[in-house]
Structure formats: structure tokens, C-alpha cells
């Protein structure tokens, strides 16, 4: 995938059991930490990075 891709980082319920989705663009220094924290708090996180290799590594559990 040359143009990057979306990577689902985590999922969960927030508050009253309803799922709240939050999105992040860019998964380098700030994006990876912010999306991980949001996922840990129970948000349904969708993240995008134009670097397809970075997305593939993240899906394999390899951090940038």
C-alpha cells in the first residue's frame, strides 16, 4: 500500500458503555503515544499514517 493506511489501535467502551471513536493522523512521536493513551482509556481509536511500512510494523507490535 503506497499511500499509507489506517490502523486500528485499540477499542473499548467509554463512559456509559457507548463506544466513542477518536482518530489520529500521524503515528510518529506524538501520534503513537496519544493514540495508545486514548486506547488505554477505552476509546475506540483509528489512526492514519502515510507511511505504509510504519502501519505494518505497528500491526505486528513493533514500535517506531
Secondary structure by P-SEA (a helix, b strand, c coil): cccbbbbbcccccccccbbbbbbbccccaaaaaaaaaaaaaccbbbbbbccaaaaaaaaacccc
